[in-house]
Amino acid sequence: MSVSDIARHFTRIDPRSLGLFRVLFGGALIADWLQRWQNRIAFYSNDGLLPNHAHLYQLKNSGRLVWSAMHAFSTPGEAAVGLLVILFFYVCFTIGWKTRAFHVLSLASLVSLSARNTFSEGPGEALAIALCALTLFLPLGTSFSLDAALAKIRLARETKPQHLLSPAALHTEAEAQRGRLPGYSPHSIAAIAVLGLAVLVLLTLAKLQSGASWKDGSALHNALNVYMVASPRGFWLRNSGLLGPLTHVVHASQWLVPILLVVPLVRGIARGGAAVLLLIYGLTYGLLTRYALFGGCFVALAALVIAHDTWDRFATKHVAKRVRTVIFDVDCGICFWLCKTLRRYDTAGHLVFQGNGEFPPSGSEEPGTRPMLLFRDDKTKKIVERPMPEGIDSALVERTVVVVRPDGSFATRGAAVVEIFRALPGFGWLGLALSLPGIAALRDRLYDVVARNRTKLSVEMGLNACGVQSVTKDVPLKDPVAPSTELRFRAQALVREIAVATIAIAIAIQSFQANGVGPKVKTTALEPVTWWTRATSRWDVLVPEPPALESKLVVDVVTKTDRKLDTMTGTEATISFDRPYRLGGQWAIYLERVTKEDNKALSDALRKYLTRRGPRYEPPEQNQMFAGTDAFWITKPALEETPITAERLFRHARGGAVLNPIVAPYVTTPQTTSPIGRRDQREAPRPEPDLQEDEDPKEQPLRFPESPGQELQ
């Protein structure tokens, strides 16, 4: 392996890896959006925890503004519209339609969602924003996308059936690179930057996760026994015997993946091992803990590390028993168009296309006039002729497509479509799905409808059709790349490299400063890049080990209709921790921060929100206060039942009806002044006079970090 080969290996990511990454990353963004949709009132409207005008006012007073398009929305309805628009951006990005444009819009949307309430930002948002920003300079839409499919259709220039047998109509990899066609991926600093980001995060966590539980294999068990850390899935698996080995795999992956990524030899195997470890790493955090977006990013990163050699081995592997000859109607424009399109997905050379033009008209067959069948000879690697199988005649090929197998048997109608999908690399699952009972019958009916109306469909699509006069011009099968186009590509590449280098360096410096790991870089020149994009690079995931204490907020409410419930769960209030936490990471991070003394200014908005509604309860009449509310912050050591401590954050009106006698034994003497309500008076709960809620509490300046690296605590 030469030095140039090694350089190409590290400076280029296979386009199929980029396409698969886009699908997985888009899926992670959509999953994150679903969680935010449930929290749309609490975090994105003025009826929630932080009104937009108050946030902007406090940001201005702190001297550290942030940008969020969600600041423009005030009411719950407006917030819902804004979130639906963001979902549209995410879906278009995921399917690869106008990929670059919706990539930019998805990045802006992610920044907006994160910056709307900076007290709920976590490591998942920082990693997703950094990943989205760095991959913006890579062509994520040249594979596995709607853009790529449409481009392949436009590039299909064959006008005659014999063109389908010529390799001259297909673009080589070098031609795709030169013309930025489907399958294009540049040699760029961006490739190094994206993989470098993964290495940076993994090594940072490997250094920071230094607690004893990571070394003895109990970290995940301990983490999943912490109420606001475990997801519902993690809660049910918290005592599984698999968590010990899984902890060792997750922790070791943080050292092994960087090593496997830089191995220049046996790169297919090394990169494959790295992909598997990243997949396990991402699924563990994404499915079992509150760090769902953080884990989803690593699942997507697993696709990026798959080597070019691995993709080629899969996509170009020729299997003799999967060779098929497709006999189609040459007078059917849509049939010819489909054959041209299918040819571009047949990267293994399994399909041979043969028109039915050599068959005599139906009913006029004479002995010796049967055409020969075109077939691919695996020994010579050439198209050869052999006798047409019995049963295939003019009448049959005029009614339906015919797909001939190597043994001479053949399939027609919907079954022929199944055979085609089974022959195409990566489409076998679709052929299997179309063969399932029930679906097979619908498949054949749909095929018959299309076959009967193929002339009309061809005309509507502007294609040739039997009985319709058309003029077919000979066109070049390929267009050369103009010198001016190549010059424009070079200029764009130069701008791309400068931009991605700037962002990558800014993220790296921010990561060093925020986590206290790596070189001690003191410059602040690139600080605005990470501040405005919210790529704060604080990777505080279970560091140095899972929390020793677990806490929960219980809001004991009596509604106007005398219903008693905890608005945080939608069920009866209880101090028990033996139930899954279902509010997600956004609420968990916010509650951990808002209950700290430094963030006292947030207490009025939280109190106002909790006396009117909750994340799991919306009153029938908006803005109507509850008849009574008691909010308690319950804390106990993880993995132990006692001792439990309870702090009453506030009481509204007559208070709740369930928790007062239950928490009385656990109320402790205060150690510090409480940021919410009157937690500085932690005597046993007792009835208090009704409190009138102040509709416009005096705003106090929020504590924002002096720099992006100083995370909110």
Buried (B, 14 or more C-beta within 10 A) or exposed (E): EEEEEEEEBBBBBBBBBBBBBBBBBBBBBBBBBEBBBBBBBBBBBBBBBBBBEBBBBBBEEBEBEBEBBBBEBBEBEBBBEBBEEBBEBBBBBBBBBBBEEBBBBBBBBBBBBBBBBBBBBBBBBBBBBBBBBBBBBBBBBBBBBBBBBEBBEEBBBBBBBEBBBEEEBBBEBEBBBBBBBBBBBBBBBBBBBBBBBBBBBBBBBBBBBEBEBBBEBBBBBBBBBBBBBBBBBBBEBBEBEEBBEBBBBBBEBBEBBBEBBEEEEEBBBBBBBBBBBBBBBBBBBBBBBBBBBBBBBBBBBBBBBBBBBBBBEBEEEBEEEBBBBBBBBBBBBBBBBBBBEBBBBBBBBBBBBBBBEBBEEEEEBEEEEBBEBBBBEBEEEEEEEEEBBEEBBBEBBBBBBBBBBBEBEBBBBBBBBBBBBBBBBBBBEBBEEBBEEEEBEEBBEEBBEEBEEBBEBBBEEEBBBEEEEEEEEEEEBBEEBEEEEEEEBEEEBEEBBEBBBEBBBBBBBBBBBBBEBBEEBEEEEBBEBBBBBBBBBBBBBBBBBBBEEBBBBBBBBBBEEEEBBBBBBEEEBBBEBEEBBBBBBBBBBBBBBBBBEEBBBBBBBBBBBBBBBBBBBEBEEEEEBBBBBBBBBBBBBBBEEEEBBBBBBBBBBBBBBBBBEBBEEBBEEBEEEBBBBBBEEBEEBEEEEEBEBEEEBEBEEBBBBEBBBEBBE
